[in-house]
């Protein structure tokens, strides 16, 4: 009798692997911000001077597996001093006023990988502390601290370098509620990814 044909096993077809994570396995970031703030309001409310100008800050966060970014920020604006430019003889001499902002709070965004870079639209919701010695806000003199709610929508562009580090840029609107002065800020940033 002819030998029975043995059925050959079918070759296993590799199942396509589903990518579970977005990114490169380094979801945590911590870094420094250096930038400049521009006042967009026509007035400075009752602050007496532009509370923006040079900005120094910190930002850190964690990107979840599906791209949601959760973090926090702290930004200190140097602010400016406004000289009234003289005195009115019929009233008491006017004094120069200084104002600046401190902004801090949580931030939520979404990481989108575009090639080797991360594009992150985000929204920060936190406290905007204005420090001002304006007589309109503090008639007794000295520097007063005034708090308002701040909304900070923005966009970050992050370039990972050397695996554990990053550099990037940031544009952010400062929408200060209450009596605050709104602004726009541009930052350079850099730090560590882990």
Secondary structure, 3 states (H helix, E strand, C coil): CCCCCCCCCCCCCCCCCCCCCCCCCCCEEEEEEEEEEEECCCCCCCCCCCCCEEEEEEEEEEECCCCEEEEEEEEEECCEEECCCCCCCCCCCCCCEEEEEEEEEEEEEEEEEECCEEEEEEEEEEEEEEEECCCCCCCCCCCEEEEEEEEEEEEEEEEEECCCEEEEEEEEEEEECCCCCCEEEEEEEEEEEC
